[in-house]
């Protein structure tokens, strides 16, 4: 769990103390480790001249109640994805039966939205991005399917497409995939071939539904025709591709990668809501943003003022500018444009 030193004036009831707070002269402990702050304990610390304390922030276990069992299942799915993707890379073998087993395990163990979103936020290491990304896109795509009220079969196809959407990258040289610097034009052209490579791996497999294959082939196409590999647009892009495009972009931007630092979910929501207008399907995107934002209620964020605040409500018209609480003061960041979120705390 992440720890952060903050000034006592920024503390709020409900925060979890990360290290014991004690009187340096007598050794008397005022508040123990893992103890939840209350209004009374904050006043007590203030009266005893305590200026700074160390707290746990954004403890996803607390926000989304992620059990040890759920974490273990997520990591097991990730390890299986790693093995299967490496099998494609080094042996040119796609074990579809094993991929379907991963899909069934996801259906079995991630049967509520909180577990899905919690795990997506919990594991964000650059060295495991390739493998967690396939799991996360499968989870996010399934959630979008639920929120769009797609049928069970469509949701099932979305999950399979999410798992398989980037298998074409396994045919691309690792020096290009993991390059920490800007890609050359030639290298980027090679990256842009990965949807075609994926389709070629799957095209003769009769166990993969056609709409899944086409969705994977088109997941980098854009509604305005600016995507790749073929530059198709609007209704020519199938629904699976439209969903995968959003799930793929969201997870990529909130993740730590070899060539890019992760962004806060609220920054990503802003980029998606404002920066890709006309490129992603508007109806699916707005459905995704309005639903995903609500799961960040209860998290702590850093404001541009330097203060730590708790997200208490989401503005439907502008999801990346929520209502936050700093101690007993509420700020509607959609009304007060001088205040905005810069990061998760």
C-alpha positions in Angstrom: 0.0 0.0 0.0 1.2 3.5 -0.9 2.3 5.7 2.0 2.4 9.5 2.0 3.5 12.2 4.5 1.0 15.0 4.8 0.5 18.0 7.0 -1.9 17.4 9.9 -4.2 20.2 8.4 -4.8 17.9 5.4 -5.9 14.9 7.3 -9.5 13.7 7.4 -11.4 11.2 9.5 -11.2 7.8 7.9 -7.6 8.0 6.7 -5.4 5.1 7.7 -2.2 5.8 9.7 0.8 4.2 8.1 3.3 4.5 11.0 2.8 5.0 14.7 2.6 8.6 15.8 4.4 9.1 19.1 5.7 11.7 21.5 9.4 11.9 20.7 10.3 12.9 24.3 8.3 10.2 26.2 7.8 7.6 23.5 4.0 7.6 24.2 2.1 6.4 21.2 -0.8 8.7 20.3 -2.1 6.7 17.3 -1.0 3.2 16.3 -0.1 1.9 12.8 -3.2 0.9 10.7 -5.5 2.9 13.1 -8.2 4.9 11.4 -8.1 8.6 12.1 -11.2 10.2 13.8 -12.0 13.9 14.4 -11.1 13.4 18.1 -7.7 11.8 17.3 -6.9 14.6 14.8 -7.7 17.2 17.5 -5.5 15.3 20.0 -2.6 15.3 17.6 -3.0 19.0 17.0 -3.1 19.7 20.7 0.1 17.8 21.1 2.0 19.7 18.5 2.1 17.0 15.8 2.6 18.7 12.4 3.0 15.8 9.9 1.9 12.2 9.8 2.3 9.3 7.4 -0.9 7.8 6.0 -1.9 5.1 3.6 -3.6 6.6 0.6 -5.7 5.0 -2.2 -5.7 1.7 -0.5 -7.6 -0.1 -3.2 -8.2 -3.0 -0.8 -10.3 -0.7 1.3 -11.9 1.2 -1.6 -12.9 -1.8 -3.6 -12.6 -4.6 -0.9 -10.2 -6.7 -2.9 -9.7 -9.9 -1.1 -6.4 -11.9 -1.0 -8.2 -14.6 -3.0 -9.2 -12.2 -5.8 -5.6 -10.8 -6.0 -4.3 -14.3 -6.3 -6.7 -15.2 -9.1 -5.8 -12.0 -11.0 -2.1 -12.8 -10.7 -2.7 -16.3 -11.8 -4.6 -15.1 -14.9 -1.7 -12.7 -15.6 0.9 -15.4 -15.3 -1.1 -17.6 -17.7 -1.5 -14.8 -20.2 2.3 -14.3 -20.0 2.9 -18.0 -20.8 0.5 -18.0 -23.6 1.7 -14.8 -25.2 5.4 -15.9 -25.0 4.3 -19.2 -26.6 3.1 -17.2 -29.6 6.2 -15.1 -29.6 8.8 -17.8 -29.4 7.0 -20.9 -30.8 4.4 -19.3 -33.1 1.7 -21.4 -31.3 -1.6 -20.1 -30.2 -3.2 -22.2 -27.5 -6.8 -21.2 -27.9 -8.1 -23.8 -25.4 -5.9 -22.2 -22.7 -7.0 -18.7 -23.6 -10.6 -19.8 -23.3 -9.8 -21.3 -19.9 -8.5 -17.9 -18.8 -11.8 -16.4 -20.0 -13.8 -18.9 -18.0 -11.7 -18.2 -14.9 -12.3 -14.5 -15.3 -16.0 -15.1 -15.5 -15.9 -17.3 -12.4 -13.7 -15.2 -10.1 -14.4 -11.7 -11.2 -18.1 -11.7 -10.9 -18.6 -8.1 -9.7 -17.6 -4.8 -11.1 -15.6 -3.7 -8.0 -13.3 -6.7 -8.2 -12.6 -6.0 -11.9 -11.9 -2.3 -11.5 -10.0 -2.8 -8.3 -7.5 -5.2 -9.9 -7.2 -3.0 -13.0 -5.9 -0.2 -10.7 -3.9 -2.4 -8.3 -1.2 -3.9 -10.6 0.5 -1.2 -12.6 4.1 -2.2 -13.2 5.9 -1.4 -16.4 7.6 -4.8 -16.7 4.3 -6.7 -16.6 2.3 -4.3 -18.8 2.2 -6.6 -21.8 0.5 -9.4 -19.8 -1.7 -7.4 -17.4 -3.0 -5.3 -20.4 -4.6 -8.3 -22.1 -6.4 -9.2 -18.8 -7.4 -5.6 -18.1 -8.8 -5.0 -21.6 -10.8 -8.2 -21.3 -12.2 -7.0 -18.0 -12.9 -3.5 -19.2 -14.5 -4.7 -22.4 -16.8 -7.0 -20.5 -17.8 -4.1 -18.2 -18.5 -1.9 -21.2 -20.6 -4.7 -22.6 -22.6 -4.8 -19.4 -23.1 -1.1 -19.2 -24.2 -1.0 -22.9 -26.7 -3.8 -22.1 -25.2 -6.2 -24.6 -26.4 -9.8 -24.5 -24.5 -12.6 -22.7 -23.0 -13.9 -26.0 -21.8 -10.4 -27.0 -20.2 -10.0 -23.6 -18.5 -13.4 -23.9 -17.1 -12.4 -27.4 -15.9 -9.1 -26.0 -13.9 -10.8 -23.2 -12.3 -13.2 -25.7 -11.4 -10.4 -28.1 -9.9 -8.4 -25.2 -7.7 -11.3 -24.2 -6.5 -11.8 -27.8 -6.5 -8.2 -29.2 -2.8 -7.7 -29.0 -1.5 -11.2 -29.8 -0.2 -9.8 -33.1 2.4 -7.8 -31.2 4.1 -11.1 -30.4 5.3 -11.1 -34.0 7.0 -7.8 -33.6 10.6 -7.5 -32.5 10.9 -6.9 -28.8 13.4 -4.1 -29.3 10.6 -2.1 -31.0 7.9 -3.1 -28.6 9.9 -2.1 -25.5 11.8 0.8 -26.9 11.9 3.6 -24.3 12.4 6.3 -26.9 10.2 7.7 -29.6 9.7 5.2 -32.5 11.1 5.9 -35.9 8.5 6.2 -38.8 9.6 2.7 -39.9 9.2 1.2 -36.4 5.8 2.8 -36.0 4.7 1.3 -39.4 5.7 -2.1 -38.1 3.7 -1.6 -34.8 0.7 -0.6 -36.9 0.7 -4.1 -38.5 -0.1 -5.9 -35.2 -3.9 -6.1 -35.8 -3.2 -7.8 -39.2 -0.7 -10.2 -37.6 -3.3 -11.1 -35.0 -6.0 -11.7 -37.6 -3.6 -13.9 -39.6 -3.0 -16.0 -36.4 -6.7 -16.5 -35.9 -8.2 -16.5 -39.4 -8.2 -20.3 -39.9 -9.4 -21.1 -36.4 -13.0 -22.0 -36.6 -13.4 -21.8 -32.8 -13.0 -18.1 -32.8 -16.2 -16.3 -33.9 -15.9 -14.1 -37.0 -17.0 -10.9 -35.1 -14.1 -11.5 -32.6 -11.6 -11.8 -35.5 -12.9 -8.7 -37.2 -13.0 -6.8 -33.9 -9.4 -7.6 -33.2 -8.4 -6.6 -36.8 -10.2 -3.3 -36.4 -9.5 -2.3 -32.8 -7.2 0.6 -33.9 -9.6 1.9 -36.6 -11.3 5.2 -35.7 -14.7 6.7 -36.4 -13.3 9.5 -38.5 -11.2 7.2 -40.6 -7.9 8.2 -39.1 -7.1 4.8 -37.7 -5.3 1.7 -39.0 -4.6 -0.7 -40.7 -7.3 0.2 -43.3 -8.7 3.6 -42.4 -12.3 2.4 -42.3 -14.8 4.6 -40.4 -18.2 4.9 -38.7 -20.6 2.0 -39.2 -17.9 0.0 -41.1 -16.2 -0.7 -37.7 -17.8 -3.5 -35.8 -19.1 -3.1 -32.2 -16.4 -5.3 -30.7 -13.7 -3.1 -32.2 -15.4 0.1 -31.0 -15.4 -1.3 -27.4 -11.9 -2.7 -27.5 -10.6 0.7 -28.7 -11.9 2.4 -25.6 -10.8 -0.3 -23.2 -7.4 -0.5 -24.8 -6.8 3.3 -24.7 -8.0 3.7 -21.1 -5.8 0.9 -19.7 -2.8 2.0 -21.7 -3.0 5.5 -20.4 -3.5 4.6 -16.7 -0.6 2.0 -16.9 3.1 2.4 -16.3 4.9 1.5 -19.5 8.6 1.4 -20.6 8.1 4.6 -22.6 5.4 6.4 -20.8 4.5 7.2 -17.2 1.0 6.3 -16.0 -1.6 9.0 -15.8 -4.3 9.5 -13.1 -7.7 8.1 -14.1 -9.1 11.7 -14.0 -6.5 12.9 -16.5 -7.3 9.9 -18.7 -11.0 10.7 -18.5 -10.3 14.2 -19.6 -8.2 13.1 -22.5 -10.9 10.6 -23.6 -13.8 13.0 -23.2 -12.1 16.0 -24.9 -9.1 14.8 -26.8 -10.6 12.0 -29.0 -13.8 13.6 -30.0 -15.0 12.1 -33.2 -12.4 9.2 -33.1 -14.1 6.8 -30.6 -17.8 5.9 -30.7 -19.5 8.7 -28.8 -22.3 6.6 -27.3 -20.1 3.8 -26.0 -17.5 6.3 -24.8 -19.9 8.4 -22.7 -21.5 5.2 -21.3 -18.0 4.0 -20.3 -16.9 7.4 -18.7 -20.1 8.0 -16.8 -19.9 4.5 -15.3 -16.2 4.1 -14.6 -15.9 7.5 -12.9 -18.3 6.5 -10.1 -15.9 3.8 -8.9 -13.4 6.5 -7.9 -15.7 7.9 -5.3 -13.9 7.5 -2.0 -10.4 7.8 -3.4 -8.0 10.5 -2.3 -6.5 12.8 -4.9 -3.9 15.6 -5.0 -5.2 19.0 -6.1 -3.2 21.7 -7.9 -3.4 23.6 -4.6 -1.2 20.9 -3.0 -4.1 19.8 -0.8 -5.2 16.2 -0.5 -9.0 15.7 -1.1 -11.5 12.9 -1.1 -13.7 12.4 -4.1 -17.3 12.5 -2.9 -19.4 12.8 -6.0 -19.1 12.8 -9.8 -20.4 15.5 -12.1 -22.4 13.8 -14.9 -21.7 16.6 -17.4 -17.9 16.5 -16.7 -16.8 13.3 -15.0 -13.1 14.3 -14.7 -14.1 17.4 -12.6 -15.8 15.8 -9.5 -16.9 17.2 -6.2 -14.2 16.8 -3.6 -13.9 17.3 0.1 -10.9 18.9 1.9 -11.6 18.5 5.6 -15.0 20.0 6.1 -14.9 22.1 2.9 -16.5 20.9 -0.3 -15.2 22.0 -3.7 -17.1 21.5 -7.0 -14.2 21.4 -9.4 -16.6 21.8 -12.3 -17.7 25.2 -11.0 -14.4 26.4 -9.5 -12.0 26.1 -12.5 -9.1 27.3 -10.4 -9.0 23.9 -8.7 -8.3 20.6 -10.5 -7.0 17.1 -9.8 -3.4 16.5 -10.7 -2.9 13.0 -9.4 -4.1 10.2 -7.2 -2.8 10.7 -3.6 
